[in-house]
C-alpha cells in the first residue's frame, strides 16, 4: 500500500474541512464509529470523490482505509 505522509493527511483534512458542508460535519460529529462504518457506501464515496477532486490521487485501497480518519479530523478542526 502507498505510504501517505502526515503532511498529506493534514492537507486532505484541511481541504475536506473547507469543502464539505457544516451539516455533514455535524452529522459525523454525532456518529459512533460503527455508524460511520455503515456510511462507507454513501458518505465514504462522497468523501473519497471530494478528495480526488481536490487533487489527492491516492489509490482506492488507501482512500478506503483513510476516509474515516480524515473526516473525523476535519470535524475536530472545523469551527462547527
Buried (B, 14 or more C-beta within 10 A) or exposed (E): EEEBEEEBBEBBBBBBBEEBEEEBBEBBBEBEEEEBEEBBEEBBEBBBEBBEEBEBEBEEEBBEEBBBEBBBBBBEEBEE
